[in-house]
Amino acid sequence: MNEKNLKQKALKFINLSKLDFKFKDKPLLVSGVAMMYHELRESDKDIDMILIRRDHLELSKKLIDEADILEEPHKSGFKEKSQFSDLFGDHGILIYEFELWDSIMLFGYDELKDNALDEKDFLVISLEKLMMLSVIRGVYTERYLEDAKLIAKKSLIQSTKIRNI
């Protein structure tokens, strides 16, 4: 699959309307589908997003009566029923293909939104911030180090192209 198709596939995969929730601030796309948006690799298990705190709290209130509270690590993938997860202090709302977090590695919306790319209904984390998260998360999970390598390669290729212009 060529790079343009990866970005288009990522955009088609994200349908926030199914959440039936009006976000006050655009959610910030991070992790695997952000890697796909940046044309680095495929990802289609779930859509990780960071929400500003007030949106996270309001959505939690809306779903609290029907949600399961998880006491173990969650599984990736589609969830018909909403679930709440606490992953080392990061609080997630898991519903359908979405994982909506208040933070990742305790980095919240305000720390991660700098230089984000603006799409119609959401923001996409910048490559710099995605690299930072991948390196930090890579301390605990090898696949994130692989993501950091992909980001580094893309950055090197882009900087070489700029120098050769």
N, C-alpha and C positions, 0 to 999 in steps of 0.2 A: 504494500500500500504506500503511495507516495505521501510526502509531507502535507500537502494541501488537504488531502483526503482525511488525514488524522485530525486536523483542526476542525474540519466540517463535521466529522463523526462525533467529536467531543461536543460541538455546539448542538447537534441533533439529540444527543444523549440526555441533555439537561432540560428538563421540563418542570420548572418550579410551580406551575399552575396547579399541578396535582396536589400540592400541599395545602391549597385553599387558605393561604395566609398572606397578609399584606406586610411585607418587610418595610421597615422605616429606612433602613440602609441596605444597599445591595449586598447580598451574601458574597463572601470571598472564596472562590474556587481554589483548592489546594490539593496536593498529593497526586494520585495517579491520573485522574482526568485532566488535571492541570498539566501534567507531563505530556499527555496526548494533545492538549490544546497547543502547547509549545512545540509540537511536532517531534517529540522525542521517542515515544513508545506507545504501544496500545494499552488501554485500560478500560475495562467495562464491568467490573464487579460492583462498584458503588461510587457515589459522588460525594467526596469529602468537601465540606464547606465550613468556614468560620463565620459565625454570626456576631454582630455587635451585641453586647451584653443584654440590652433591653429587648431586642428581638428574640434572643435565646430564652429569656425569662418569660416573655409573652407566649411564645410557642409552647414552652414547657407547661405553662398554666392551661393552655388550650387542650393539651394532650394528656394531662396528668391522670384523669379518671380512667382512661382506657389503656394506659401504658404499663408495660412490665418493667420492673426495676431489676437490672441484671447484677448478679453478684459475682459473675465470672467474666473473663474477657469475651467479647462478642465475636460472632462470626461475620465475615464480609458477605455481602450479597443482599438480595431482595428480602424485605421484611414486610409482611402484610399488616402486622400489628405494630404499633409504635413501642419502642423500648428506650429506656434511659440507661446510660452507661457512665461509669466513672473510671477513667483510664489514667491512673496516677495523677489525679487532680484536674484532668481535662474532662469536662462534662459534655456528653454527647446525647443527641436526640436521634435515634435511628428509626427511620420510617421509609418504606418503599426502598428505592435504591439510594436514598440520601443518608449521610451521616453528617449531622449538623452540630458542630462543636462550638464551645465558648472559647476554646484555645487548643493549640497543639504544642506539646512540650512546654505548656504554660505561657506560650506566646499568643496573645490575644489579637483581636481584629486590628486595633490601633497600631500595634507593633508590626503587623504583617501587610497592611494595605498600601504602604508607600510604593509608588511607581506601578501600582496594579493597572492592568489593562481593563478598559471599560467596555463591557458588552451591554446589551439591552437590559437584561434583568439581573446581572451579577457582575462582579469584578473577577479578574483572574490574577493570581499572585504573580509578581514579577519573577523573572529567572533568578535574580540575585537572592531574593527572599526564599525562593524554592530551593536554591542551592544551600542556603544556610540551614533550612529545616532538614534537608536530606543528609547533610553532614552530621548534624546533631543527632538525628534519629538513627543514623548509621552506626552510632556507638552501640545501639541495642539490637538493631536489625540489619543484617547484611544487604538486603535488597535496596535499602535506601542509599547505601554507598554506591551501588550500581547506578542508581538514579543520579547521584552526584557526578559520577564519571560521564554519564551521557550529557549532563548540563555543561560540564567542563569542556567536553569535545565540541559541543555546539558553540560555546563562547569563543573557543580558540579559532574555529572555522570562521565565525563572523568577524572576529578581530583581524584575521588574516585577509579576508575579503576587503575590509575597510582600508587596510594599509596598502593594498594593491590597486586601489582606485586612483 
